[in-house]
């Protein structure tokens, strides 16, 4: 990999879809040797307004790539493509 993509999972408290997304993002990032971050939107008015109906949301290098049910294979392809530039 040439570039280590920034992977951020936007979540809310008490979100059952967020639990599954956390596991999926964690598996993909770990398998590719990458770090990832989680950000709660509950305490950020701008993020809460922008993503209120779409959480969980995965951002790769700041671009929204998936939401609600995170597709593991698609996320892997997206991150690998971002890493190649």
VENDANOR-V299443 format. One record per run of one state. SS is the DSSP state (~ for helix, > for strand, _ for the rest). FROM is the first residue (numbers start at 1). TO is the last residue. If there is no record, write none. Layout:
BEGIN
[[SS,FROM,TO] [SS,FROM,TO]]
END
This chain:
BEGIN
[[_,1,6] [>,7,11] [_,12,15] [~,16,31] [_,32,36] [>,37,40] [_,41,44] [~,45,51] [_,52,56] [>,57,60] [_,61,62] [>,63,67] [_,68,71] [~,72,84] [_,85,85]]
END
